[in-house]
């Protein structure tokens, strides 16, 4: 529907300077991956700022009204 590519699965290697504060040795490599479901969700609901989807700025009424979210489980 967007007529363009949208990344929904991503991966990468942490930069060494991000690992040093965690106490990891300099010669350690750490990989990470995820589904990035935030991006297609933002597109579906017309959200332009990820902080409106996760964090303290979330519109809880949208969560209550969304047929994909179940709060009674």
C-alpha positions in Angstrom: 0.0 0.0 0.0 2.9 2.4 0.6 4.5 1.6 -2.8 8.0 1.7 -1.1 10.2 -0.6 0.9 9.7 -0.6 4.7 12.3 -2.3 7.0 10.5 -4.5 9.5 13.4 -6.8 10.5 16.8 -5.5 11.3 20.0 -6.4 12.9 23.4 -5.0 13.7 26.5 -5.0 15.8 26.9 -2.7 18.9 29.7 -0.2 18.6 32.5 -0.8 21.1 32.0 2.6 22.9 28.5 1.6 23.8 29.6 -1.7 25.4 32.4 -0.2 27.6 30.1 1.4 30.1 28.5 -2.0 30.6 31.9 -3.4 31.8 32.4 -5.6 28.8 36.0 -6.1 27.5 37.0 -4.2 24.4 37.4 -7.4 22.3 33.8 -8.5 22.8 31.3 -8.2 19.9 27.6 -8.1 20.6 24.9 -8.5 17.9 21.3 -7.5 18.2 18.2 -8.1 16.1 14.5 -7.6 16.3 11.3 -7.4 14.3 10.8 -3.7 14.6 7.1 -4.0 14.7 6.9 -0.3 15.7 7.4 0.8 12.1 4.5 -1.0 10.5 2.3 -0.1 13.5 3.2 3.6 13.0 2.3 3.4 9.4 -1.0 1.6 10.1 -2.1 4.2 12.7 -0.6 7.3 11.1 1.8 7.9 13.9 4.8 10.1 12.8 6.7 10.2 16.1 7.8 6.9 17.7 7.5 8.6 21.1 3.7 8.6 20.6 3.8 4.8 20.3 6.1 3.8 23.1 6.9 5.8 26.3 5.1 8.3 28.5 3.4 10.1 25.6 1.3 7.1 24.5 -2.4 7.9 23.9 -4.0 5.3 26.0 -7.4 5.9 24.4 -5.9 4.6 21.1 -4.8 1.4 23.0 -8.3 1.0 24.5 -10.0 1.6 21.1 -7.6 -0.6 19.0 -9.1 -4.0 18.0 -5.5 -5.4 18.0 -4.9 -4.7 21.7 -6.5 -6.8 24.4 -6.4 -5.4 27.9 -8.8 -8.0 29.4 -6.4 -11.0 29.1 
